[in-house]
Structures are given as structure tokens and as C-alpha cells.
Amino acid sequence: MEYFVGVDLGTSSVKFVVLDESLKEVYALSRELRIGFASDGSVLYDPEAVLRTVEGELRALSSKLGGDLYVGFSGHSPSLVVMDEQGRSLETIVWLDTRASSVLDEAAKLMGEKEWYYKTGLRLSPIFFPAKILWIKRFKPSVLERARWVAQFKDYVVYNLTKQAYTDYSSASETQLFNIRGFYDDEILGLLGLDESKLFEPAASHTVLQHVSNPRIWLVLGGVDSVVAALGGGVVESSTVSLSAGSSACVDIPVARPVLDYEKGFETYYHVLPGWFVLEASLPSAGLTVDKVLELAGLERGVEEEVGLDKPSGLVLVPYLTGSRSPDWDSSARGLVYGLSLSTTRLDLLKAAYEGIGFWAREVLELSRGLGLEVRQVVVSGGLSSSNLFNTITSSILGLEVKKPRVRDLSPYGAALLAAIGAGKIKFSDVPRLIEFEQVYSPRPELVVAYNALFQVYRKMKRVYKELGGLVE
């Protein structure tokens, strides 16, 4: 008996999904993680605790199920782990960590911003590896002196389970050390003083490795969480977009070749689909924005069921609570709220948080149209997609059908499908027929008109935050 396990290494939790030989879900589990935010921009994250969680659950699953386990992974990215010879973390800087902002000017002096972009498909940013490596060199130089490996967090986990140093193309590509043409870039590595021998070898996302101590467990490399989620939702062509909305949000559009346009601000990197790329925009604080509003307003989770859908909130919220990633690339940006009045309620503010995420996604899709892409439908996933409020608002803001898969957590599900592909059970081309949709949300005409007007206010608000940048610490 074979089982296909998907493991999603999320920012705030690790999720497991198990599919049987008929690819039906037989088990699901989520383990919460402790994560902290410091005033200097650092994120407190314990990689070894995550590794112990994965090891323990796979051991339990192997004992419980008794068959062969093929285990695929999705992981938050770009999250750097500097490792010693034994695979232990010497330093971990996850994607949300903004400490490297202080050395971004140094990275820009090494090579022009546009050259970084056209080499790698990624704009210069503190979230990617070059800035993180420069920060470590300046503030913790002994770490790199002791380093054997510099890897993505997902690959740190897989390495410790297999003792084999492989990364998939999506994870390699999103380090910003990898040339969009398919190789580690010698010039970038030279500028950083980093030897390629310290980097994991790229391989296909469905590459299979054997567990170091359990001959009945096979590890499948997987990929970056957002593109794995896109695969899990059957998003395998450019006319459909994946909107993954959890703690952060990502819009992912599969493209058959790299689409490079510096001014549009998209990230372009390798997909988990062989030979394909992804055009991606990322919002660091989506669900995190909703969580903060719930906290500040003293509201309990689930209260969104009380929010009416007959009209917009009357507020405009720019959800940049932890800065902006793509398409704006401004780590200093902060959230703004416009339209507060004496009649504003706590539920209005909560609805505005959902609307702000929708406005961000709309701006992204309008930019994609400027690149000649025409999206006709959206597949939603992540924690926010469980909310009818979020899905209805998003459909009306975008003016598109929003399809909610029956499987709620597409990242671990997509990882389980990659495991099945690695095992030879299915092919990539089989995936779309496996996806079932629980509900389809259509735009509400009366809301579309109102949101069209509010979207113009949102765009004006974006100009306001740029004028205020740096004034608030």
C-alpha cells in the first residue's frame, strides 16, 4: 500500500495531508508554530523545532499506516538557513524578516537594480538571499566562515531527512542567486563571495530521495508554497490565476516563458511545472492584517459571519502592515485607513481589511493585463478562502469568478500531488481533472460599481503612503 503525504512548511504552522492510492484524503493535521516579531525587524523562528515536528509526524504516520510513504513538500520562501556540516542551523532568516533592509544600498552598489532583475527575474529586496547574505557578512561574519551549506528552509528540512543536498528549481530560482536562464549566476556569487559548492543542486520538483533511516519513506522535493498551492488548485494555464491568501497572499499566474518587465514589478521565477515559470505578486500581510484588526477591535474569530454583504465598508484600507513586496517593492510602507467617521463600526473595519486585500489583488491583475495576459477566473486557497465574506468581496472587486476548491489547504494538497507524481502514480497533466470545486462566487453587480469607485480611492491612497514613507518608525 502506498500513501502520498503533503507537508506544508508554513510560517505559523506545519500542515500534513495524506492521500491514499485512490488519491482521496484519509488524514489531515496541523501543528502550530511559535513565531515572534522584534522591533529591529527580525523574526524569531526555530527551524529545529519545525524539523522535530516533521520528523515526529512522519515517524508516527509510517507506524500508523504501515505502507510506503511518498512525502512532498511546500515551503515558505525565500527563507535562508545557513547550515553546518551536520545540517544544523547556524543562522535562519525567514522571508518576513526585514533586518537586511539596512544593507540594501550595499547590494545596489554591487550591481544595478535593473541588472539584478533581468538576471534573476527578481527585484532587489531585503527578503532575497543576496541582501540576507550581506547582512550576515556585516553583522555575523563567523556564521559564513563556519557554513557548509546556504539553503532554502524547505531544503534544510529535506536535507536533514535524506542527507542529500538537492533543491527544486522554484526554490533555487527564488533565492535571487539563480539566473532566470537556469543556473547559479557566477557574477552574483562572485560579488557576494559565495562559492557554488555551498549551494544545493537544482532538480525537478518531483525528484524522489530516500529517507536516511526509514526505507519505507521517500521524500519528494516539492517547491515554493505559492506555486505548489497553484498546482493543488489545478492552476496550470495563464488564463487562470491562483490567489493564495493565508498569513501572506500571493497571486500566481503560470507562464510558458519568463515575462520580464521591471516597471510592472512582478517576480518571475521557475514553477514546479517542468519547463514553466510563474508571474507572481506577493503581499506580506494579508491574514496578518485581518488578525491585527481583530486584535485591535477586540473581535473574536468567526465574527465575519455577522458582516453584511449588501454594501462596501465605506473605508479604504491599504494592507501594508509589514511593508510591501511585489509589485511595489517598498519594505518601509505601512498600512493606511481612510474614511473613518463617528458611524464607523468595528465590523466595518474588519470588512475593510478584506477589501484592502482584494484591492491589492485587483491592481496586480490590471498590471498583468498590461503584459498581454488575460485572466478569466481565480482559484482561491489559504485560510482566508474559508470565509464567504472574503470570497464574495474578492469576486466583486476583481469582477471575476472566484472558485473555491473542495480542498481547503492547497499547499499541502499540492505537495501530496507532487509526491504522487514523483511515485509515478499520476502525471502533471492529470492534475486539473482531480480538482473539485465546492463553490463558485460570481461578482455582485451592485458591489462591482461601488468597488470600482473605491478602487480609485485605493490607488490615490497608495500615493499618500509613498509621500509619508519614512516618517513613521
Number of C-alpha atoms within 10 A of each C-alpha: 9 18 28 30 33 30 29 33 26 22 21 15 15 21 21 27 25 24 23 17 12 9 16 12 17 10 12 16 11 12 14 13 17 12 12 11 12 10 8 9 14 16 19 15 19 15 20 13 12 20 18 12 16 22 15 11 14 19 13 12 18 16 10 9 14 13 14 16 28 29 31 35 33 33 28 20 25 24 24 25 25 25 22 18 10 11 19 18 21 17 19 22 27 24 20 22 22 22 21 22 18 13 19 18 12 13 22 16 9 12 14 11 16 17 15 20 21 16 19 28 29 29 24 24 25 27 26 23 26 23 26 28 24 21 21 19 16 11 9 13 13 12 17 19 10 13 19 19 25 27 27 29 25 31 27 27 24 24 23 17 22 18 16 16 18 22 27 26 28 29 33 29 28 26 23 28 26 26 24 23 14 14 15 21 17 15 13 20 15 11 12 18 12 17 12 16 10 15 19 20 16 21 16 21 29 27 20 21 21 17 21 15 9 15 10 14 23 24 25 30 31 37 35 30 28 30 34 32 30 30 27 28 34 25 23 24 13 18 15 19 28 29 26 29 24 21 20 20 24 26 28 29 28 27 21 15 14 18 16 20 15 17 10 15 22 28 25 29 31 30 31 28 23 14 12 17 25 27 24 24 25 26 25 24 25 27 22 19 25 23 18 15 19 20 12 10 14 10 15 10 11 8 11 18 11 9 14 13 15 9 12 19 21 18 22 25 26 24 30 26 19 22 19 20 23 21 21 17 17 17 19 20 23 20 18 17 16 14 10 13 9 5 6 13 13 15 19 17 22 24 26 25 29 25 28 28 27 24 27 25 22 19 15 21 20 14 17 19 11 10 13 8 15 15 17 13 18 26 23 28 30 22 15 22 24 15 13 16 19 20 26 20 30 29 24 25 27 23 21 17 19 27 23 22 21 14 19 18 25 29 35 31 32 33 36 33 33 38 33 29 23 27 22 10 16 15 13 18 10 13 19 14 8 12 16 14 12 11 13 15 18 18 19 17 11 12 19 19 13 15 25 16 10 19 20 11 15 24 15 11 19 17 10 12 18 13 10 12 14 11 8 8 7
